[in-house]
Amino acid sequence: MKEQKDNSSLPLLLAISGAVLVSVAIGWLVLDPNAPPQLEPSKNPSVKSLEQSGIEPAIDAPVTDIDANFRKARLAAEADILAYPPKQSALHFYGRILAAEPDHVIANAELDAVLGRISAIVADHLAAGEISAAYETASLVAKVRPGHALVHDVQKTMDESAGELVSQALQSAQDGNDKGAAAALAEAAALPGTQRDYFEAVRDSISEIRASRTAAKLAEINRKSRDAQAMKGRVTKFRNAIDLGQLISPPGDNARDYLAELSTPGKQKKQLTEELVDALIAESKINIGLGLLPMTETLLDTADELAGDGGELAELRDSLERAYIEAEANKLISTANLVRVNTVQPSYPRRARTRAITGWVEVKFTVTTSGQTNDIEVSRSEPRRIFDAAAIKAVQQWTFEPRVFRGQRINQRSAVRLVFDID
């Protein structure tokens, strides 16, 4: 066995007048009306039905020569010509048989077996993000078995993908990220089976959001201009910098630099210093929650320099330290970055060796503060399940030197690929 190194390391509320309310539960495929309720397709104008899709049907006309089509179907299935090319596939020939005799028991049974193999292929497409390939295959299946679970699975994935992208586009527009909004919407519109009018409506909504946001920015600029007229000198710049979140950057245009340049009386300087420290602490709390840890550390260092509240700052530093450790512990690192104490090679399963089966297993696990392995799970394997148990059993016996981070022993997630090969 060889070990392979792992090198991998809105709900949205539109508060804008005239914004389009976008439904993102999209019905991508025509489904069997007798399908289970939880798989019932949604209705939405964002995509075309299969009759509108232009996908070539899996069958063209009923046939009378059942035996000939059986031979063709079975030969195609044996040659793994399951759905493509459409007119030469097992799906096509079984569809022709069933168009002539819908209740043909053998044809239905053999078609079920073929659909099982097609479902595995479609599942691989979905897992790899190959939406178009999955959609086209499901479209062919829908012509023969519109109520098949494969059709509903693809529809669900299409619904979720389009919904997430449209929500992302609208949220990006709200946040002022026009490029991000355009990119997300273009990606949604590029999904197969989409309707142009639907996405034109979404684009109109984004334009309204952008116009409203621009108006809000202009209003904010005007407010700040009025405030600036009532305030003078560095104090005005100092407080504006805090309002804009420019606490310690950019250089020369931030609250800390303005405070250092102020020559105000001691009492006012103390008040302004307290205002900046309060802002630094508030920003640090937000950043810890967002995982912006190095930035938080810089903010806390600045608060220390300004003689902030020692007790509150100490609590924040403890929170920051815990966040650093948690973030590091959750990183998935290769075993090459750990020091092994004991390694046990996995046993080759007897049946696999007898049949000369080779493969690999990718395992994720936690190295605890005592150096033991825990929370072991198989993330991927090929072939599936053949070597999983052997890999897990071996990793259970491994030990490592505990990972030390920022002076503390920590639990550390790691991953490894175990290769099973007959030498």
DRENMI-798637 format. One record per residue (C-alpha): residue in one letter; z, y, x. Coordinates in nm, 3 decimals. Layout:
BEGIN
{rec a {Z Y X}};
...
***
This chain:
BEGIN
{rec m {0.000 0.000 0.000}};
{rec k {-0.081 0.352 0.119}};
{rec e {0.079 0.675 0.011}};
{rec q {-0.146 0.976 -0.058}};
{rec k {-0.008 1.324 -0.002}};
{rec d {0.009 1.557 -0.302}};
{rec n {-0.130 1.897 -0.202}};
{rec s {-0.104 2.052 -0.550}};
{rec s {0.154 2.292 -0.578}};
{rec l {0.253 3.540 -3.099}};
{rec p {0.297 3.524 -3.332}};
{rec l {0.111 3.859 -3.316}};
{rec l {0.194 4.141 -3.557}};
{rec l {-0.081 4.400 -3.597}};
{rec a {0.082 4.731 -3.685}};
{rec i {-0.246 4.917 -3.692}};
{rec s {-0.409 5.047 -4.009}};
{rec g {-0.732 4.871 -4.090}};
{rec a {-0.680 4.585 -3.843}};
{rec v {-0.841 4.258 -3.940}};
{rec l {-0.599 3.979 -4.025}};
{rec v {-0.740 3.686 -3.833}};
{rec s {-0.679 3.330 -3.939}};
{rec v {-0.695 3.090 -3.648}};
{rec a {-0.671 2.758 -3.828}};
{rec i {-1.036 2.670 -3.784}};
{rec g {-1.219 2.382 -3.949}};
{rec w {-1.467 2.260 -3.694}};
{rec l {-1.595 1.936 -3.843}};
{rec v {-1.682 1.799 -4.188}};
{rec l {-1.415 1.542 -4.264}};
{rec d {-1.360 1.256 -4.508}};
{rec p {-1.195 1.385 -4.828}};
{rec n {-0.981 1.072 -4.825}};
{rec a {-0.831 1.152 -4.486}};
{rec p {-0.448 1.172 -4.461}};
{rec p {-0.305 1.507 -4.579}};
{rec q {-0.175 1.603 -4.235}};
{rec l {-0.527 1.578 -4.097}};
{rec e {-0.692 1.779 -4.375}};
{rec p {-0.936 2.029 -4.221}};
{rec s {-0.872 2.399 -4.257}};
{rec k {-1.122 2.645 -4.402}};
{rec n {-1.226 2.940 -4.189}};
{rec p {-1.549 3.138 -4.150}};
{rec s {-1.526 3.134 -3.772}};
{rec v {-1.726 2.813 -3.731}};
{rec k {-2.017 2.638 -3.892}};
{rec s {-1.995 2.306 -4.071}};
{rec l {-2.176 2.011 -3.918}};
{rec e {-2.462 2.059 -4.163}};
{rec q {-2.510 2.403 -4.006}};
{rec s {-2.441 2.302 -3.648}};
{rec g {-2.786 2.181 -3.550}};
{rec i {-2.638 1.865 -3.397}};
{rec e {-2.888 1.582 -3.442}};
{rec p {-2.748 1.326 -3.688}};
{rec a {-2.646 0.985 -3.561}};
{rec i {-2.871 0.810 -3.812}};
{rec d {-3.201 0.906 -3.962}};
{rec a {-3.274 0.666 -4.251}};
{rec p {-3.147 0.335 -4.395}};
{rec v {-3.308 0.019 -4.265}};
{rec t {-3.383 -0.320 -4.405}};
{rec d {-3.402 -0.521 -4.085}};
{rec i {-3.026 -0.570 -4.042}};
{rec d {-3.052 -0.842 -3.778}};
{rec a {-3.275 -0.636 -3.550}};
{rec n {-3.038 -0.342 -3.568}};
{rec f {-2.744 -0.572 -3.498}};
{rec r {-2.914 -0.692 -3.179}};
{rec k {-2.985 -0.337 -3.071}};
{rec a {-2.632 -0.223 -3.153}};
{rec r {-2.471 -0.504 -2.958}};
{rec l {-2.699 -0.462 -2.658}};
{rec a {-2.624 -0.089 -2.654}};
{rec a {-2.249 -0.155 -2.677}};
{rec e {-2.264 -0.407 -2.394}};
{rec a {-2.452 -0.151 -2.182}};
{rec d {-2.194 0.120 -2.262}};
{rec i {-2.459 0.318 -2.453}};
{rec l {-2.202 0.409 -2.715}};
{rec a {-2.304 0.751 -2.849}};
{rec y {-2.567 0.885 -2.610}};
{rec p {-2.863 0.898 -2.617}};
{rec p {-2.805 0.939 -2.993}};
{rec k {-3.114 0.743 -3.109}};
{rec q {-3.052 0.460 -2.862}};
{rec s {-2.676 0.422 -2.901}};
{rec a {-2.459 0.156 -3.061}};
{rec l {-2.322 0.428 -3.292}};
{rec h {-2.677 0.500 -3.413}};
{rec f {-2.769 0.139 -3.487}};
{rec y {-2.440 0.054 -3.659}};
{rec g {-2.484 0.372 -3.862}};
{rec r {-2.827 0.254 -3.974}};
{rec i {-2.688 -0.083 -4.079}};
{rec l {-2.407 0.076 -4.277}};
{rec a {-2.646 0.324 -4.437}};
{rec a {-2.818 0.021 -4.585}};
{rec e {-2.507 -0.189 -4.648}};
{rec p {-2.194 0.032 -4.642}};
{rec d {-1.957 -0.262 -4.703}};
{rec h {-2.099 -0.488 -4.435}};
{rec v {-1.778 -0.643 -4.295}};
{rec i {-1.905 -0.740 -3.950}};
{rec a {-2.088 -0.411 -3.893}};
{rec n {-1.776 -0.215 -3.992}};
{rec a {-1.555 -0.424 -3.763}};
{rec e {-1.787 -0.394 -3.465}};
{rec l {-1.832 -0.023 -3.529}};
{rec d {-1.451 0.016 -3.527}};
{rec a {-1.443 -0.141 -3.181}};
{rec v {-1.716 0.093 -3.056}};
{rec l {-1.535 0.392 -3.206}};
{rec g {-1.222 0.286 -3.020}};
{rec r {-1.414 0.306 -2.692}};
{rec i {-1.572 0.637 -2.790}};
{rec s {-1.226 0.772 -2.879}};
{rec a {-1.107 0.701 -2.526}};
{rec i {-1.406 0.890 -2.384}};
{rec v {-1.344 1.185 -2.615}};
{rec a {-0.974 1.184 -2.524}};
{rec d {-1.073 1.211 -2.157}};
{rec h {-1.304 1.504 -2.242}};
{rec l {-1.020 1.682 -2.424}};
{rec a {-0.773 1.616 -2.144}};
{rec a {-1.022 1.763 -1.896}};
{rec g {-1.086 2.069 -2.114}};
{rec e {-1.446 1.960 -2.179}};
{rec i {-1.444 2.092 -2.536}};
{rec s {-1.821 2.104 -2.585}};
{rec a {-1.869 1.742 -2.480}};
{rec a {-1.589 1.629 -2.713}};
{rec y {-1.731 1.836 -3.000}};
{rec e {-2.083 1.698 -2.964}};
{rec t {-1.961 1.338 -2.954}};
{rec a {-1.728 1.395 -3.251}};
{rec s {-2.021 1.550 -3.439}};
{rec l {-2.218 1.230 -3.397}};
{rec v {-1.921 1.020 -3.510}};
{rec a {-1.871 1.248 -3.813}};
{rec k {-2.219 1.154 -3.937}};
{rec v {-2.115 0.788 -3.952}};
{rec r {-1.737 0.803 -4.002}};
{rec p {-1.639 1.158 -4.109}};
{rec g {-1.279 1.053 -4.173}};
{rec h {-1.220 0.892 -3.833}};
{rec a {-0.909 1.007 -3.645}};
{rec l {-1.126 1.104 -3.348}};
{rec v {-1.299 1.368 -3.563}};
{rec h {-0.965 1.511 -3.673}};
{rec d {-0.826 1.510 -3.319}};
{rec v {-1.121 1.710 -3.191}};
{rec q {-1.097 1.949 -3.486}};
{rec k {-0.728 2.004 -3.415}};
{rec t {-0.798 2.078 -3.050}};
{rec m {-1.079 2.319 -3.141}};
{rec d {-0.851 2.492 -3.395}};
{rec e {-0.573 2.531 -3.142}};
{rec s {-0.804 2.646 -2.862}};
{rec a {-0.975 2.909 -3.078}};
{rec g {-0.644 3.020 -3.228}};
{rec e {-0.479 3.068 -2.892}};
{rec l {-0.777 3.257 -2.752}};
{rec v {-0.810 3.492 -3.050}};
{rec s {-0.434 3.559 -3.046}};
{rec q {-0.453 3.619 -2.672}};
{rec a {-0.741 3.863 -2.718}};
{rec l {-0.553 4.060 -2.983}};
{rec q {-0.231 4.065 -2.780}};
{rec s {-0.421 4.178 -2.469}};
{rec a {-0.573 4.460 -2.673}};
{rec q {-0.225 4.558 -2.791}};
{rec d {-0.101 4.554 -2.431}};
{rec g {-0.389 4.770 -2.307}};
{rec n {-0.560 4.489 -2.118}};
{rec d {-0.913 4.549 -2.246}};
{rec k {-1.077 4.324 -1.987}};
{rec g {-0.840 4.042 -2.075}};
{rec a {-0.910 4.090 -2.447}};
{rec a {-1.285 4.079 -2.391}};
{rec a {-1.262 3.771 -2.170}};
{rec a {-1.043 3.577 -2.416}};
{rec l {-1.266 3.667 -2.712}};
{rec a {-1.581 3.573 -2.520}};
{rec e {-1.427 3.237 -2.432}};
{rec a {-1.337 3.176 -2.800}};
{rec a {-1.684 3.279 -2.918}};
{rec a {-1.839 3.042 -2.664}};
{rec l {-1.672 2.740 -2.823}};
{rec p {-1.928 2.522 -3.004}};
{rec g {-1.992 2.575 -3.375}};
{rec t {-1.872 2.936 -3.392}};
{rec q {-1.995 3.193 -3.646}};
{rec r {-2.113 3.527 -3.511}};
{rec d {-1.993 3.733 -3.811}};
{rec y {-1.636 3.611 -3.767}};
{rec f {-1.612 3.723 -3.407}};
{rec e {-1.782 4.054 -3.485}};
{rec a {-1.492 4.116 -3.726}};
{rec v {-1.242 4.033 -3.452}};
{rec r {-1.422 4.271 -3.216}};
{rec d {-1.398 4.545 -3.479}};
{rec s {-1.025 4.477 -3.505}};
{rec i {-0.985 4.504 -3.128}};
{rec s {-1.177 4.833 -3.132}};
{rec e {-0.934 4.968 -3.391}};
{rec i {-0.640 4.852 -3.181}};
{rec r {-0.790 5.022 -2.876}};
{rec a {-0.847 5.346 -3.068}};
{rec s {-0.493 5.341 -3.204}};
{rec r {-0.354 5.266 -2.860}};
{rec t {-0.550 5.556 -2.710}};
{rec a {-0.415 5.786 -2.980}};
{rec a {-0.063 5.666 -2.903}};
{rec k {-0.117 5.732 -2.532}};
{rec l {-0.245 6.081 -2.604}};
{rec a {0.059 6.144 -2.823}};
{rec e {0.286 6.025 -2.541}};
{rec i {0.109 6.248 -2.290}};
{rec n {0.149 6.546 -2.521}};
{rec r {0.519 6.468 -2.566}};
{rec k {0.573 6.451 -2.193}};
{rec s {0.383 6.775 -2.151}};
{rec r {0.612 6.947 -2.400}};
{rec d {0.915 6.801 -2.224}};
{rec a {0.784 6.921 -1.889}};
{rec q {0.762 7.276 -2.020}};
{rec a {1.132 7.262 -2.110}};
{rec m {1.240 7.115 -1.778}};
{rec k {1.204 7.239 -1.422}};
{rec g {1.180 7.117 -1.066}};
{rec r {1.276 6.783 -0.925}};
{rec v {1.516 6.692 -1.210}};
{rec t {1.217 6.682 -1.446}};
{rec k {1.019 6.463 -1.207}};
{rec f {1.324 6.242 -1.152}};
{rec r {1.378 6.173 -1.522}};
{rec n {1.006 6.132 -1.589}};
{rec a {0.995 5.871 -1.314}};
{rec i {1.278 5.677 -1.480}};
{rec d {1.104 5.703 -1.819}};
{rec l {0.787 5.557 -1.665}};
{rec g {0.976 5.276 -1.493}};
{rec q {0.889 5.418 -1.151}};
{rec l {1.237 5.357 -1.010}};
{rec i {1.157 5.281 -0.647}};
{rec s {0.776 5.285 -0.636}};
{rec p {0.509 5.404 -0.582}};
{rec p {0.610 5.576 -0.255}};
{rec g {0.671 5.950 -0.296}};
{rec d {0.644 5.934 -0.675}};
{rec n {0.959 5.749 -0.785}};
{rec a {1.307 5.830 -0.906}};
{rec r {1.483 5.723 -0.584}};
{rec d {1.270 5.956 -0.368}};
{rec y {1.311 6.246 -0.612}};
{rec l {1.689 6.192 -0.615}};
{rec a {1.701 6.198 -0.236}};
{rec e {1.521 6.536 -0.236}};
{rec l {1.754 6.697 -0.492}};
{rec s {1.998 6.958 -0.370}};
{rec t {2.178 7.000 -0.702}};
{rec p {2.554 7.055 -0.733}};
{rec g {2.771 6.750 -0.668}};
{rec k {2.859 6.686 -1.034}};
{rec q {2.496 6.691 -1.147}};
{rec k {2.386 6.478 -0.850}};
{rec k {2.650 6.221 -0.941}};
{rec q {2.528 6.217 -1.305}};
{rec l {2.167 6.170 -1.196}};
{rec t {2.270 5.896 -0.952}};
{rec e {2.449 5.713 -1.232}};
{rec e {2.139 5.744 -1.450}};
{rec l {1.925 5.582 -1.181}};
{rec v {2.179 5.305 -1.114}};
{rec d {2.192 5.227 -1.488}};
{rec a {1.812 5.208 -1.496}};
{rec l {1.805 4.982 -1.189}};
{rec i {2.060 4.747 -1.346}};
{rec a {1.874 4.736 -1.679}};
{rec e {1.543 4.667 -1.504}};
{rec s {1.706 4.397 -1.290}};
{rec k {1.833 4.214 -1.600}};
{rec i {1.485 4.217 -1.752}};
{rec n {1.322 4.102 -1.429}};
{rec i {1.563 3.809 -1.387}};
{rec g {1.463 3.689 -1.733}};
{rec l {1.095 3.724 -1.640}};
{rec g {1.141 3.542 -1.310}};
{rec l {1.051 3.846 -1.097}};
{rec l {1.316 3.757 -0.842}};
{rec p {1.209 3.932 -0.517}};
{rec m {1.153 4.256 -0.712}};
{rec t {1.499 4.219 -0.867}};
{rec e {1.655 4.176 -0.524}};
{rec t {1.496 4.503 -0.407}};
{rec l {1.625 4.684 -0.718}};
{rec l {1.979 4.555 -0.661}};
{rec d {1.969 4.656 -0.294}};
{rec t {1.878 5.009 -0.404}};
{rec a {2.164 5.014 -0.656}};
{rec d {2.402 4.906 -0.380}};
{rec e {2.281 5.189 -0.157}};
{rec l {2.354 5.435 -0.439}};
{rec a {2.711 5.303 -0.472}};
{rec g {2.669 5.147 -0.814}};
{rec d {2.927 4.947 -1.012}};
{rec g {3.034 4.675 -0.770}};
{rec g {3.153 4.433 -1.040}};
{rec e {2.837 4.446 -1.249}};
{rec l {2.615 4.431 -0.943}};
{rec a {2.805 4.127 -0.816}};
{rec e {2.749 3.948 -1.148}};
{rec l {2.380 4.032 -1.133}};
{rec r {2.352 3.900 -0.779}};
{rec d {2.516 3.575 -0.892}};
{rec s {2.263 3.552 -1.176}};
{rec l {1.981 3.623 -0.933}};
{rec e {2.103 3.354 -0.694}};
{rec r {2.118 3.099 -0.976}};
{rec a {1.768 3.198 -1.085}};
{rec y {1.635 3.153 -0.729}};
{rec i {1.791 2.806 -0.707}};
{rec e {1.668 2.702 -1.051}};
{rec a {1.315 2.821 -0.976}};
{rec e {1.311 2.637 -0.644}};
{rec a {1.455 2.317 -0.793}};
{rec n {1.185 2.314 -1.061}};
{rec k {0.901 2.342 -0.811}};
{rec l {0.712 2.017 -0.772}};
{rec i {0.683 1.953 -0.399}};
{rec s {0.528 1.668 -0.207}};
{rec t {0.750 1.409 -0.044}};
{rec a {0.589 1.522 0.281}};
{rec n {0.816 1.828 0.257}};
{rec l {1.129 1.615 0.226}};
{rec v {1.316 1.415 0.489}};
{rec r {1.323 1.049 0.397}};
{rec v {1.625 0.834 0.476}};
{rec n {1.510 0.509 0.322}};
{rec t {1.171 0.405 0.185}};
{rec v {1.098 0.080 0.004}};
{rec q {0.738 -0.028 -0.033}};
{rec p {0.646 -0.134 -0.388}};
{rec s {0.582 -0.499 -0.457}};
{rec y {0.225 -0.586 -0.545}};
{rec p {0.222 -0.735 -0.899}};
{rec r {0.125 -1.100 -0.872}};
{rec r {-0.128 -1.090 -1.156}};
{rec a {-0.296 -0.783 -1.006}};
{rec r {-0.315 -0.946 -0.662}};
{rec t {-0.452 -1.268 -0.810}};
{rec r {-0.726 -1.073 -0.989}};
{rec a {-0.788 -0.847 -0.688}};
{rec i {-0.702 -0.539 -0.891}};
{rec t {-0.642 -0.221 -0.691}};
{rec g {-0.528 0.122 -0.805}};
{rec w {-0.274 0.399 -0.770}};
{rec v {0.025 0.554 -0.945}};
{rec e {0.140 0.916 -0.934}};
{rec v {0.518 0.941 -0.976}};
{rec k {0.736 1.246 -1.034}};
{rec f {1.107 1.234 -0.967}};
{rec t {1.415 1.439 -0.877}};
{rec v {1.594 1.417 -0.543}};
{rec t {1.957 1.483 -0.631}};
{rec t {2.214 1.667 -0.421}};
{rec s {2.331 1.326 -0.299}};
{rec g {1.981 1.229 -0.183}};
{rec q {1.921 0.970 -0.457}};
{rec t {1.617 0.964 -0.683}};
{rec n {1.652 1.035 -1.055}};
{rec d {1.443 1.131 -1.363}};
{rec i {1.157 0.911 -1.241}};
{rec e {0.839 0.924 -1.447}};
{rec v {0.478 0.818 -1.408}};
{rec s {0.245 1.115 -1.454}};
{rec r {-0.086 0.932 -1.403}};
{rec s {-0.202 0.590 -1.299}};
{rec e {-0.525 0.395 -1.256}};
{rec p {-0.557 0.141 -1.404}};
{rec r {-0.299 0.241 -1.662}};
{rec r {0.033 0.052 -1.666}};
{rec i {-0.072 -0.218 -1.420}};
{rec f {0.129 -0.085 -1.125}};
{rec d {0.367 0.158 -1.308}};
{rec a {0.674 -0.067 -1.312}};
{rec a {0.635 -0.162 -0.945}};
{rec a {0.600 0.203 -0.842}};
{rec i {0.906 0.310 -1.041}};
{rec k {1.117 0.025 -0.906}};
{rec a {1.029 0.120 -0.549}};
{rec v {1.099 0.492 -0.593}};
{rec q {1.436 0.409 -0.750}};
{rec q {1.542 0.269 -0.414}};
{rec w {1.428 0.565 -0.204}};
{rec t {1.678 0.805 -0.051}};
{rec f {1.629 1.145 0.113}};
{rec e {1.824 1.408 0.292}};
{rec p {1.934 1.650 0.015}};
{rec r {1.725 1.967 -0.007}};
{rec v {1.910 2.276 0.116}};
{rec f {1.799 2.612 -0.023}};
{rec r {1.968 2.948 0.039}};
{rec g {2.261 2.763 0.190}};
{rec q {2.315 2.522 -0.102}};
{rec r {2.222 2.166 -0.176}};
{rec i {1.991 2.157 -0.476}};
{rec n {1.821 1.903 -0.701}};
{rec q {1.452 1.906 -0.615}};
{rec r {1.153 1.782 -0.814}};
{rec s {0.898 1.595 -0.607}};
{rec a {0.586 1.386 -0.654}};
{rec v {0.408 1.113 -0.468}};
{rec r {0.099 0.895 -0.512}};
{rec l {0.141 0.526 -0.435}};
{rec v {-0.184 0.343 -0.362}};
{rec f {-0.208 -0.031 -0.428}};
{rec d {-0.478 -0.186 -0.215}};
{rec i {-0.532 -0.541 -0.105}};
{rec d {-0.571 -0.534 0.271}};
***
